Amino acid sequence: MDAEGRELNLTQDGLTEVTWRKDDKRRKSGPPSARPRQKFQQQKSDAVVVEDANSVSSELASWIKANAKNLKIRQKDRCWAAEMVNDFRENLLKFLRSNKDQPFFQSADFLNTGSYFEKVKIHSPDEFDMMLKLQAPSPLKMTALDSGVFYHIELMRPTRTPIEAFLLEDERTVSSSKILSEMYRLVRKFLKSYKVPDKRCRWEVNRKHPTSPAVTLSLLRTENDTEELISVDVVPALEAHPTQGWPPAARDGPDVGSWLGKKVRQEIKGLSCFFVPKRLKGRNLSQNAKESWRISFSQIEKKIIMCHGNTKTCCETRANKCCRKECLMLLKSLIESLKQCYPKDLDDLCSYHGKTTFFHTLSKRYSDSMWAHQRLPVCFLQLLGDLEDHARKGNLPHFFVPECNLFAPAIFPRKSLAFLVNALEKQRQEGLPLLKPPTPFSPWRPMSSAADAPSLLTTTQFLDTAFMIKLVLITVVLGFALSFVFKGE
């Protein structure tokens, strides 16, 4: 556990902090030109290499360092939300374990995965994930539906265990749609009797999305249903039997031998395999594709990020603190900003592309000395350059399933990829103007009194400067006009 992890007071059954997302308005810059590119994937790479700190201007270095400091969620922003989320989580688990009409969920437990437990969550406290672990009773037959990310799952032999309620007519195929539908039903039933600790708020289940593996809920003000304070994703995750290894496409394990060591690599390969109920995209799907499961490595990603050093003493003290996590957080922030500015052109871009690039970069630049904390600007620019290089080549292998290219045309259209290359190049050349957009006021916790309301000064700080100047000029003009009117009377 690194120094940052020791500063947090985590409990086995609850959260003292939560995973968040920031949905704020972004400052826009001019759209990068999406020039046509012939034979996009066969282009020669213009890889960005940044090794010397002297190659980074002092202004850009200061800009990167300043933004890195502002990415972490402040402690005072966590308390109220943590109370709401902990209470919901603990009571939902009690309900599932005592619910007799669906025994398959009685042995469920939550997995501590995701950005919060990896200590790389950024921005405001308003969203987090819950992965609900469901144990498969026997070994599974896992048939790949693509390059090794989506699967059709069957039981190896007949069963009379509670999972039989979620099998198709062949009595072998585990139905992802049935399990997700039952998760929705159980959560709705739970909410009928659950009382939120803060009586001014209530939880509401959102409309089901066709390709989402989660039951999504929103915490709303009782007096204003349109204002979402917190969003929660509850994701059922089917755990393969402990004696069963990973599917063939992922069986070799991640390339972390030179970085984390062969022992850690073997430990990772010995961890359980999980699947979440996510349907393949597309129309006219086969019956198997309609009941598809996506493999999840969330718990392994957490282990890798928490044990991120080439030496076992990395980040134990300030003297040997590295900048790996800060680089990932900066990249996530930039990706969020790009998506906010260009939602249509970069709809296929997500933070997982940045996370995958991060893992690949750490595997080839594994020495702790390369990630010394004072090298933050250089390291971040190198990480950003690696993402740009992957996009330029049109090739970003999944870190655990190498045959799956996250930038393949079927997953990430070439037009969008060309736009991404130009956008990243533009940001790098212009000094990363979108690295940290302005943060408007967002009342993420209920205001109990006038003292909680934002002051006029606080509110106006987030208004556009040009608009404020116009407003002042209009006020002055109106003042003169009214004075003439009164004089005339």
N, C-alpha and C positions, 0 to 999 in steps of 0.2 A: 504494500500500500504506500502510495506516495504522500508527500507532505500535505498536499491539498486534501487528500482523502481523510487524513487524520484530524483535520479541522472541523469535520462534519460529524454530527452525532446521529448515526444511523442505528435503527433498531431492527431486529430480525423480522418483525411482523408489520412494521410501519415505515412511513417516510418522514423525515424531518425536512426534506425539500422535495420538489417535484420537477418533472420534465416540462419544459416550457417552449412555446413558440411565440414569436412576435408578429402580429398582423398589423403593422402600422403603415402609414403612407410613406412612399419613398420619393426622394428627390430624383428627378429625371434628367438625364443628359441626352444629347442627340443620339438617335439610333445609329448603331454601326451599320455600315453598308454590307449587305449580304450579296457579295459578288458571286456570280456563277463560277463553279469550280469543276473542271473536267477531271474525270477519274479521281474523285476525291480521296478514296482510300489508298490510292497508289501514289499519292504525293510524297515527294521527298520531305523528310521532317526538318523543320527549322527549330530544333530543340532549344529551349531557353536555359542557359546554364549561368547560374549566379554563385560564384564561389568566394569572391573577394568583397569584404565589407566596404572597401574603398570605392567599389563600383556602384554603391547605393548612395545617393545624395543624402546629406544630413537632413534636409527637409522631409524627404520621403521616409527616412528611417524614423524620424520623430513622429511622423504621421502614423506609421504602423504601430509603434510602441504605445502611443497615446490611445489608439483605438483598441488595442489588445487589453488595456487596463479597464476599459469600459464595457467589455463583453460579458463579464461574469454577473450573475444575478445577485443583487444586493440582499443581504440577510433580512433587512426589514421588509422587503417585498415578499418574503416567503411565508412568514408566520401564519397569516390568516388563511392563505390558500392551502398550506400544508395541513392545517387543522381540518379543512373541508375535505380534502382528498384522503387523508388518513382515515377519517371516520367513515367515509363512503367505502373505501377499500376493505377495511376490517369488517364492517357490517355485511357487505356483500359476500365476503368469504364465509362468514358465519351462516348466512342464509343458504348458500349453496351446499354447505356441509350438512345442514339440518333438513334440507328439502328432500322429502321422501318420494315425491312423484317423479324425480329424475335422479336415480342413484349414481349414474355415471359421473355426475358433477360433484358427488359427495367427497371424493378424494382429491378434488382440485386444489391447486396452490398457485400463488403468484410468483413469477420469476422477476428478480431484480435486474432488469436489463434496460438498455436505452441510454440516451444522452445524459440523463440525470445521474445515473450510477456510474457512468463513464467519466463524469466531471467535465463534460465538454458542452453542456447546454448553454445557450446564449440568449440574451435579450430578456424580455419581460416574462413574468410567471403567469402564463395563461393556457398552457397545454401540456399534457403528458400521456404516456402509454402505460397500459397494464397488460402483461402477457399472462394468461391463465393456463397453467400447465395441466393437461389431461393425459393420463397414462394409458398407453395401448396395452391390452392384456396379453398379447402374444406377438411373435415376430411378424413383421409386415413385408408384403411384396410391394416394392417400390418401382413402378414402371415410369421411366422418364417420358415426358410429353414434348420436350424440347431439348436443348443442349444440356440439361441437368439441373434446372431451377424449378420447373413445374413437374408434378408427379401425379399419377393415378395410384391410389393406395388400396391394397386389399389385405385381408387377413390370410395368413398362410394355412390356417385350418379353421373349421367351424368353431363357434363359441356360444356359450350360454351366459356370458357375462353381460353387464349392463350396456356395453357398447353395441349389442345386437339391435338396440332400438334405432341406431343410426346407420344400419347397413341397407344396401339396396336389395332388390328382389333376389339377386344371386347369392345373398347371405354371406358375401365376402367383401364386396366393395364398401369402403368407409365413405359415407356421403359427407362432403364438406358443406353442402348447402343445408342439410338437416341439422348438423351440429351448430352452424351459425344461426339458423332460425331458432333453434332451441335456446341459444344464448340470448337472443333478443327477447324471447318469451320470459325467460327467467329474470332478466334484468328488469323488465316492465313489471313483473309480479313483485319483485323486491321493492321497487319504488312506491308501490301502493301503500306499504306500511312503514317505509323508511322516513325518518324525520331529519332534515338537515340541521346541524348544530346552530347555524345562523338562520333564524326563522324568517329573515327577510329574503331568503333565497330558496330555490328549488331546482332539482335535477330534471332534465327532460331528455328523452331518447330522440335522436335525430333520425331523419329519413334514411332508409337503407340505401347504400350506394352499390350498384351491380358488381363492381370489381374490388370492393373494399373487404378486407378480412376482419374488420373490427365492428363492434357495437359502439357507436359514437354517441356520447352524451354531452349536454351543455348545462353548465350551472348558470341559471338566470335569476335576475331580480324578480321577485314576486309582483312588483308593481310595474315592471317594464320587461315584457317577454322578449323584446327585440335586442336587448343588451346582454351579450354573452360575456361572462366573467372568466370562466374556465371551460376548456374542452377536454374530454377524456375519451381515449380509445381503449376499450376492453377487447383484447384479441385472444380467442381460444387457440391454444397451441397443442397439437397432438405430439406427444413424446414417444419416439420409437422405443421398443423394448431395450433395456440396458445391455443385454447380451448381443444386440444387433449393431453392426458397424454402419458407417455412412454409405450412401449409394455410390456406385462405381465412379460417377463423374466427379465426386469430391473425395474419394477414398485416399488419395495421396496426401491430403492435408494441405494447409497453407504453407507458403514458402517463407518460413520464419526461422529456419535452422541456423543461418549465419547471424541473424539478428537476435532472436531470443534464446537460441540454443536448441540442441536436439532433444533434450529432456522435456522442455516446455512444449516442443512440437509434438512429442508423443503424448503428453498429457492432454493436449488439445484434441488430438485424434481419438482419445478415449472418452471424450465427453459425449453426452446423448445428442441425438439428432431430433430436431423439431420441425413440424410442418404446420403452416397456418392456412386457413380455408380461403384461398384467393383464386378466383377464376381467371383463366387465360383471356386476354383481350381478343376481340374479333367476332365476326358473325358466322352463322352456320357451323357452330362448334359441334364436335362429336359428343356423345354422352359422357365419355371419359373426360373430355376437356371441360365439360360443364361441371363436373365434380372434382376438378383439379385442386391440388394442394401445392403451396409454394414452400420450398425448404427455407428454414430460417437459421441463421448463425448468430443471432443477437447475443446469446450468452457467451459465445466464444469471442466475439468482437469486444465485449466488455473485458474479458480476461486479457486479451492482447493489449488493449489500451491501458488497463490498470498496471500491467507488468511490461511497460513499454520500453524499458532501458536495456541496452546491450549488457550493462553490468547491473548487478542486483542492488546497487546502492544509488541508482539514479533517482534524483528528487527526494532523497531522504533528508538532506539538509540544503540550506540556501547555497552552500558552496558548490554542490553538484546538481543544482536544479537545471533542467533542460527546458526547451521551448516547444516541444512537440505538440502538446495539447493546445497551446496558444495558437500555433500555426493552423491546426485543424479548426479551431473556433473562428479564426479570421477568415479562413476559406469558406466556412459555412455562412458567415455573415455576408460575404461578397456574393455568394450564390443566391442567398435570399434576396439581396438587393437587386441583382440582375433579373430575377424572376418577377419581382415587383415592377420593375421598369419595363420589361418586355414580356408580359404574361403570355401572349400568343406565340411569339417566336421561340420562347424558351420554356414552353409548357412541359416538355419531356425532361427537362433538367431537374434534378433533385439533389438533396444533400448527400445521398448515398453515392453519387458519382464522385463527390469530393472526398468522402470517407474511403472509397475504394482506391482513389489516387493516393491518398495519405498512406494507406497500408503498403502499396507498391513502392512508394518513395522510401518509407522506413525500411523496407526489406533490402533495398540496394544501398541506402545511406544509413547503415545500422550503427555506426560508431557513435557513442554518446558525445564525443568531442565535437562532432559535426553539428550537434544540436545544443551546444552551450547556450545558456539563456541570453547572453550578450549578443549572440548571433541571430536573434529573432528576425530582424528585417531581411537578412540574407536568406535564412531558411524558409521564410514565408514566400518570398519571391521565387525561390527554387520550386517549392510545392505548387505555386500558381503556374509556373512555367511547365511543370510536369503535366498538370491538367490540360493546359493549352496544347502540349505536345500530343497527348492521348487523343484529344479532339481533332487535331490536325491530321493525324494518322487514321482517324476513324476506328481506333482500336483501344478499348479499355476492358481487359479481361476481368471477369468476376474473381475476387481474391480467393474464393474457396472452390469455385467451379470454373477453371480456366477456359473451358471450351465455350463458355457463355461470354459473348462480347457485349458489354453494356452500351456500346456505341454502334452496334450493328444497325443497318438501315431499317430492318423490321421493327426495331425497338426505338431507335433515335433517328428520325428522317434526316437525310443528307442536307436538306435545306436548313433545318434547325441546327445541324452540326456546323455548317459553314457560318451561320449567324453567330453561334457560340464562339468559334475561333476568332472572328472579327471583334466580338464584344470583349473577350479576354485580352486580346492584343491592344485594343483601344484603351482599356482600363490600365494596362501596364504602362503604355506609352504616356498617358495623361496623369500618372501619379495616383491611381486608384481612387478617383473621386467618389465612387459608390461604396467604398469600404465601410463607411459608417454614415448612413443617412441621418437626417435630423429626426428626433424622437418626439412625436406629438404627445400631448397629455392623454393618457388613457386611464379612466377610473376603473381599474381592475378589481378593486374591492369596494363593497357597499359603503356609502358615506352615511354615517349615523347622525351627524349634526352639521350645523353651519361651519363649525371649526374644521370639519373634514373636507369641505368644499375648496376647490382651487381658488386662489386669489386672482384678482384681475391681472396682476403682474405676471403670475404663473401662466395664465391662459394666453395672454398676448405674446409671451415669449415664443409661442409656437406658430404664430401667424406669419404669413409671408411679409418680408420687410417692405417690398414694393407696395403691397396692399395697404400696409400701415401708413406709409407716406401719403398715398392717395387719400386715405381716410382723414388724415390730419389736414391736408389741403382743402378737402371738401368741407370739413368743419369750420375752417377759417373763413372760407368764402361765404358759407351760410351765415356765419356770425356777422360779417360785414353787411350782408344783404338785409338781415333782420334789423341791424342797427339803423340802416337808412329808412326802413319801413316805419320803425318807431319814431324817428325824428320827423318823418312826414306827417304822422298823426299829431 
